[in-house]
Amino acid sequence: MATILIVDDAHTDRELLNRTVTSMGHRTIIAENGAQALTAAKTNRPTLILLDVVMPQMDGFATCRALKKDPDTQTIPVVLVTSKNNESDRFWGRKQGADDHVGKPWTKESIEVVVKRYCG
């Protein structure tokens, strides 16, 4: 069983991701914004982070960049789960250190694929 950090400012999106991930037998940690994500990642050392991009204050690109610069969290895979889904957004996500990208609206299968890829 892996521990997966879900970061999204939208309650409905967090809950849907939480249900999908827990139905696969994994444990989840929930964060509502980038600052909470940074703290949760350092404290809990999740196996994987599913990170929204469009969030107030610290967006997902800035959050990803901070996670990848921190020696305590830089090896944790980050998958951007976002409506920012064109090629330039994917390119920018990779430049910030994102390991993968899932576009919104996502399907259960697309989340299962990335969770299996990074959590076995």
NUBA-82375 format. One line per field, with one value per residue (C-alpha): residue number from 1; residue in one letter; chain; x, y, z. Coordinates in steps of 0.001 Angstrom, whole numbers, always signed. Example, Ala and Ser with C-alpha at 12.3 -4.5 7.8 and 13.67 -1.06 7.14 Angstrom:
<atoms>
num = [1_2]
residu = [A_S]
chaine = [A_A]
px = [+12300_+13670]
py = [-4500_-1060]
pz = [+7800_+7140]
</atoms>
This chain:
<atoms>
num = [1_2_3_4_5_6_7_8_9_10_11_12_13_14_15_16_17_18_19_20_21_22_23_24_25_26_27_28_29_30_31_32_33_34_35_36_37_38_39_40_41_42_43_44_45_46_47_48_49_50_51_52_53_54_55_56_57_58_59_60_61_62_63_64_65_66_67_68_69_70_71_72_73_74_75_76_77_78_79_80_81_82_83_84_85_86_87_88_89_90_91_92_93_94_95_96_97_98_99_100_101_102_103_104_105_106_107_108_109_110_111_112_113_114_115_116_117_118_119_120]
residu = [M_A_T_I_L_I_V_D_D_A_H_T_D_R_E_L_L_N_R_T_V_T_S_M_G_H_R_T_I_I_A_E_N_G_A_Q_A_L_T_A_A_K_T_N_R_P_T_L_I_L_L_D_V_V_M_P_Q_M_D_G_F_A_T_C_R_A_L_K_K_D_P_D_T_Q_T_I_P_V_V_L_V_T_S_K_N_N_E_S_D_R_F_W_G_R_K_Q_G_A_D_D_H_V_G_K_P_W_T_K_E_S_I_E_V_V_V_K_R_Y_C_G]
chaine = [A_A_A_A_A_A_A_A_A_A_A_A_A_A_A_A_A_A_A_A_A_A_A_A_A_A_A_A_A_A_A_A_A_A_A_A_A_A_A_A_A_A_A_A_A_A_A_A_A_A_A_A_A_A_A_A_A_A_A_A_A_A_A_A_A_A_A_A_A_A_A_A_A_A_A_A_A_A_A_A_A_A_A_A_A_A_A_A_A_A_A_A_A_A_A_A_A_A_A_A_A_A_A_A_A_A_A_A_A_A_A_A_A_A_A_A_A_A_A_A]
px = [+0_+1389_+741_-438_-669_-3620_-3383_-6315_-8162_-11499_-13284_-15078_-11857_-10067_-12886_-13074_-9314_-9428_-12128_-10275_-6953_-8405_-10406_-7017_-6014_-3759_-3664_-4195_-3183_-5141_-3881_-5956_-3121_+565_+1724_-133_+1331_+4901_+4353_+2520_+5201_+8039_+6147_+4668_+7077_+4360_+5101_+3430_+1959_-1075_-965_-3436_-1943_-4639_-4718_-4689_-1554_+952_+1_+953_+3925_+5465_+4613_+6252_+9342_+9631_+9160_+11853_+14334_+13979_+16379_+13744_+11094_+12919_+12735_+8962_+7229_+4854_+2001_+205_-3563_-4858_-6983_-3732_-3383_-1889_+1635_+3131_+1622_+3046_+6437_+6350_+5349_+8343_+10594_+9297_+10207_+6880_+7271_+3969_+746_-2933_-5422_-8749_-11313_-9508_-10857_-10511_-8347_-5950_-5410_-4990_-2302_-149_-660_+428_+3374_+4775_+3453_+3649]
py = [+0_+3372_+6775_+9342_+13068_+14660_+18435_+20381_+23512_+22159_+19988_+17868_+17117_+16162_+13824_+12133_+11568_+10336_+7769_+6579_+6167_+4542_+2107_+894_+83_+3079_+5544_+9237_+12533_+15611_+19169_+22110_+24341_+24499_+25507_+22585_+20291_+21297_+20655_+17366_+16101_+16845_+15396_+12265_+11439_+10124_+7645_+9896_+13400_+14153_+17932_+20389_+23404_+26082_+27030_+30406_+31852_+29117_+27364_+23796_+24795_+26756_+23954_+21368_+23534_+23903_+20153_+19303_+21819_+20478_+17575_+16021_+15807_+15992_+12261_+11989_+11623_+14495_+14017_+17177_+16581_+19674_+21407_+23088_+20390_+21802_+21019_+24251_+23493_+19974_+21378_+23965_+21253_+19150_+22221_+22599_+18977_+17195_+13504_+13082_+14832_+13830_+16186_+17160_+15880_+12685_+9154_+6534_+4557_+7467_+7896_+4146_+4101_+6781_+5385_+1932_+3455_+5169_+2987_-464]
pz = [+0_-1055_+487_-2051_-1432_-3259_-3717_-5149_-4066_-5369_-2794_-5421_-7313_-4074_-3093_-6501_-6558_-2967_-3793_-6876_-5069_-1940_-4097_-5351_-1766_-1148_+1729_+985_+2489_+1438_+942_-259_-1465_-2277_+1213_+2799_+150_+966_+4679_+4098_+1713_+4161_+7121_+5522_+2664_+313_-2441_-5041_-5279_-7461_-7880_-9381_-11157_-10979_-7292_-5508_-3890_-4836_-8060_-8859_-11015_-8111_-5688_-7945_-8337_-4532_-3994_-6533_-5076_-1522_-807_+1500_-1241_-4581_-5289_-4747_-8135_-8936_-11393_-12461_-12623_-14334_-16937_-18093_-20703_-23885_-25046_-23678_-20239_-20329_-21357_-18563_-16063_-17046_-16683_-13106_-12380_-12884_-13629_-15455_-16444_-16454_-18077_-16563_-16910_-16018_-16052_-13352_-15769_-16386_-12633_-12160_-14871_-13220_-9719_-10895_-12788_-9695_-6863_-8383]
</atoms>
